[in-house]
Amino acid sequence: MIDAINPPLCEIASVQPGFPFRGSIQEVARGSVLAVQMKDVAPDLGVDWRGVLRTELPGRRAPDWLLRGDVLFVSRGTRFYAVCLDEPPGPAVCSPHFFLLRVKPRAGVLPAFLAWQINQPPVQRQLRQAAEGSNQLSIRRPVLEALSLRVPHLADQQRIVALAELARQERQTLHQLIRNRERELEVLAEKLALAHISPA
């Protein structure tokens, strides 16, 4: 049994909406800002910075620049999940489809652990029960702030994060093996097809 406290999310992290772009985000080839959108994020991979659109920010509002250790929460769509950021390769913001979670100083919580726990079944059940909307489901900020979490000691958090990372690497390795086998079979199928149509 792991000893843990039971705080709501708002006690351990601030919750801010993404940058308020109006309409679609306009690409600017040599833009000074990276704009993370839902297409750039996956639960197992985090943010794929290679495909993130460059733009310029409208207006004079000072944005919440993304930082290493920030957690992006996907708040709309068919699946709600969180990813913990590595170091952004330049000034970056996230779109309004995300909430930006930033662990509070002295909260005693690892950002990677927070993202991991949000993605686990107990918290996912809370999110599904609280989701609203007819055409598109979404999670409102007060709902996210009220999420009930279980926060163990830092040493236990570190062990859990390490196990989660090992599992992620194992999944990637297995997926790569499967893709390699499928390519081998495709090559065999092509060879069979060519042999069939070749003249005797």
Secondary structure as GFF3:
##gff-version 3
##sequence-region A 1 200
A	DSSP	beta_strand	4	5	.	.	.	ID=ss1
A	DSSP	alpha_helix	9	12	.	.	.	ID=ss2
A	DSSP	beta_strand	13	17	.	.	.	ID=ss3
A	DSSP	beta_strand	33	36	.	.	.	ID=ss4
A	DSSP	three_ten_helix	38	40	.	.	.	ID=ss5
A	DSSP	beta_strand	41	42	.	.	.	ID=ss6
A	DSSP	beta_strand	46	47	.	.	.	ID=ss7
A	DSSP	three_ten_helix	49	51	.	.	.	ID=ss8
A	DSSP	beta_strand	53	55	.	.	.	ID=ss9
A	DSSP	beta_strand	71	74	.	.	.	ID=ss10
A	DSSP	beta_strand	82	84	.	.	.	ID=ss11
A	DSSP	beta_strand	92	94	.	.	.	ID=ss12
A	DSSP	beta_strand	98	103	.	.	.	ID=ss13
A	DSSP	alpha_helix	111	118	.	.	.	ID=ss14
A	DSSP	alpha_helix	121	130	.	.	.	ID=ss15
A	DSSP	alpha_helix	141	145	.	.	.	ID=ss16
A	DSSP	beta_strand	151	152	.	.	.	ID=ss17
A	DSSP	alpha_helix	154	197	.	.	.	ID=ss18
###
